[in-house]
Amino acid sequence: MYILLMISFVLHSVTLLVIWRLRQQLYSVNALEKKQREIIEEMDSTMATYLAEVDAQNDAFLLKVQQRMKRIEAEQPGVSITKPPSDEEGKEKLDIAYQKIDLKSEPQESFAELLQQEMTEEVERSENELTKEEASKLSRNEVQEIALSLQKKGLTIEEIAKNLYRGKTEIELLLKFQQ
């Protein structure tokens, strides 16, 4: 009789232990799900902010392009910026602005000066900027170090973001957390 009572006690103890362990696992799974939901919400808000920033940058870019087109047309009477004619075969019309230059007018700068200026800009660009492929391969610490060095050189957050092919908000956060 005592043996059956002991076996019953052991079985009840094992059962309670298993129930307690399963309950712990359930709590850990629920905590993990809650954490994942929070991460998803944070990612959603980050993406929404990023998209809003991209939209604002796109609008600013379009405004700059329109202003530049107006300025070019005003400064150089021989240059007109128009849309190209439609294709003869009935394909979709191209919606790209192109520059029509009056070749009879005298150039304002010599070819050598323009070439020298372009080469200088290219050298400066190659010294200061990474390619998009190089920037995508950088680790988070490398991005942070480069951003700090560019900030010390006096570049603005927008210029740093452009050089590293990152969002302005991301660079701001990196620099804030570093300080």
Secondary structure in CASP SS format (residue, H / E / C, confidence):
PFRMAT SS
TARGET T0000
AUTHOR 0000-0000-0000
METHOD secondary structure of the structure
MODEL  1
M C 1.00
Y H 1.00
I H 1.00
L H 1.00
L H 1.00
M H 1.00
I H 1.00
S H 1.00
F H 1.00
V H 1.00
L H 1.00
H H 1.00
S H 1.00
V H 1.00
T H 1.00
L H 1.00
L H 1.00
V H 1.00
I H 1.00
W H 1.00
R H 1.00
L H 1.00
R H 1.00
Q H 1.00
Q H 1.00
L H 1.00
Y H 1.00
S H 1.00
V H 1.00
N H 1.00
A H 1.00
L H 1.00
E H 1.00
K H 1.00
K H 1.00
Q H 1.00
R H 1.00
E H 1.00
I H 1.00
I H 1.00
E H 1.00
E H 1.00
M H 1.00
D H 1.00
S H 1.00
T H 1.00
M H 1.00
A H 1.00
T H 1.00
Y H 1.00
L H 1.00
A H 1.00
E H 1.00
V H 1.00
D H 1.00
A H 1.00
Q H 1.00
N H 1.00
D H 1.00
A H 1.00
F H 1.00
L H 1.00
L H 1.00
K H 1.00
V H 1.00
Q H 1.00
Q H 1.00
R H 1.00
M H 1.00
K H 1.00
R H 1.00
I H 1.00
E H 1.00
A H 1.00
E H 1.00
Q C 1.00
P C 1.00
G C 1.00
V E 1.00
S E 1.00
I E 1.00
T E 1.00
K C 1.00
P C 1.00
P C 1.00
S C 1.00
D C 1.00
E C 1.00
E C 1.00
G C 1.00
K C 1.00
E C 1.00
K C 1.00
L C 1.00
D C 1.00
I C 1.00
A C 1.00
Y E 1.00
Q E 1.00
K E 1.00
I E 1.00
D C 1.00
L C 1.00
K C 1.00
S C 1.00
E C 1.00
P C 1.00
Q C 1.00
E C 1.00
S C 1.00
F H 1.00
A H 1.00
E H 1.00
L H 1.00
L H 1.00
Q H 1.00
Q H 1.00
E H 1.00
M H 1.00
T H 1.00
E H 1.00
E H 1.00
V H 1.00
E H 1.00
R H 1.00
S H 1.00
E H 1.00
N H 1.00
E C 1.00
L C 1.00
T C 1.00
K H 1.00
E H 1.00
E H 1.00
A H 1.00
S H 1.00
K C 1.00
L C 1.00
S C 1.00
R H 1.00
N H 1.00
E H 1.00
V H 1.00
Q H 1.00
E H 1.00
I H 1.00
A H 1.00
L H 1.00
S H 1.00
L H 1.00
Q H 1.00
K H 1.00
K C 1.00
G C 1.00
L C 1.00
T C 1.00
I H 1.00
E H 1.00
E H 1.00
I H 1.00
A H 1.00
K H 1.00
N H 1.00
L H 1.00
Y C 1.00
R C 1.00
G C 1.00
K H 1.00
T H 1.00
E H 1.00
I H 1.00
E H 1.00
L H 1.00
L H 1.00
L H 1.00
K H 1.00
F H 1.00
Q H 1.00
Q C 1.00
END
